[in-house]
Amino acid sequence: MFKKDLHGGPKQKLKSSVQRSIRQSLLTTYPLLTPHIDEVLPKKHSVEQIKLPDRASLYVIDGQPIAYQLDGGVLLPHLRLVHRFPQCFPTIRIDRGAIRFVLSGATLMAPGLTSKGGRLPVPVDRDAAAAAAAAAGGGEVKAEEEKKEEAGEGEGSDDEEETVKIPNEGPDEDGHWSRELEKGEPVVIMAEGKVEAAAVGILTMGTKDIKEKSKGPVLEASHYLGDGLWRLNVD
C-alpha cells in the first residue's frame, strides 16, 4: 500500500467533533486500548490530519502518528502506536520465510500463517476458564473482577460516548490469539523470532477460513515496517 516514499499535505487541526469521533472510533474498534486512551489521545491536545495520496489520511498528535485511514474506512493503527501498546490489538504471526516478502510490500498469503512457524487464533473462553479455576482453587474470580475494575470495565465513564466494554482476550504464551478473527477485521502481523509487530492491515479472509483453505491472499490495506508511511516525517 505504501511502498513508495510519501509526500503528505500540511497538517490540519481537526474540529473538536471530529476529534471526538476519532477517539470513539478507536475505542470501538480497539476496545483493549480503553485503559490507555488518555495517553494515546490526551484530551487537552489537538489531533491533526495529514492528507496522503490515494485518498488516505494520517492522524497525528504531538508529533506522534496514531492511525491511518483509507477513503473514509476503518481507522488502522500506525505501527508506532502498536509498538507502544502491543497488547491492545488482535494479532496473527507469520513464519520466518514470509518476513522478507511482507517487508518488501508483497501480499501476505495464507501459507505464511498456517506453517509451523505461523500462529493463528486458538479460541478460548477466558471468562469461563477463570471461573472454572476459581471454583477449583478459589479467589481467582475476585482477582479478575478487581483487575477489570481497575481497567474501567463495567463502570460508567464521565463521557458517555466512551463507555466501552473491554473484552477478555489476548494471546497465549505461544502467540495464539484467544478468539477467531473475522474477514474485514483489522489485525496486527507479528513475525516469528521478532519482538515487535511487522505490519498492520485488514483481513480479506477470516482466520477460521485461513486454517481450512491454507491458500490465497489474506491481507489488504497493509502498512509495514520501513514503508513510506513508516518513514514519513510528521514533525
Salt bridges, closest charged atoms under 4 A:
ASP5 OD1 - ARG231 NH2 2.37
ASP38 OD1 - ARG23 NH2 2.36
GLU48 OE1 - LYS11 NZ 3.96
ASP62 OD2 - HIS45 ND1 2.68
ASP71 OD1 - ARG55 NE 3.20
ASP127 OD1 - LYS148 NZ 3.12
GLU153 OE2 - LYS165 NZ 2.92
ASP159 OD2 - LYS43 NZ 2.52
GLU162 OE2 - ARG23 NE 2.13
GLU169 OE1 - ARG179 NE 2.91
ASP174 OD2 - ARG119 NE 3.20
ASP174 OD2 - HIS176 NE2 3.44
GLU180 OE2 - LYS211 NZ 2.76
GLU185 OE2 - ARG179 NH2 2.46
GLU192 OE2 - ARG96 NE 3.72
GLU196 OE1 - HIS83 ND1 3.71
ASP227 OD2 - HIS223 ND1 3.00
